[in-house]
């Protein structure tokens, strides 16, 4: 299975999870993290959204590369 599918799935999942986390109170484990101490209660949600956006862009670039590669003519060279 192409790797870009995994990147796209993880990116969309992280974006949705980050969107869901916005506005909800942080758990005790999340309050000890760097994002919470630096950016407050919404820092966890925004961090997940940023992570999801980066992984989604990487997945789209990988998909584009894969499509270009699939479109190239296959040349058979006889030696």
Buried (B, 14 or more C-beta within 10 A) or exposed (E): EEEBEEBBEBBBBBBEBBEEBEEEEBEEEBEEEEBBEEEEBBBBBBBBBBBBBEBBEBBBEBBEEBEEEEEEEEEEEEE
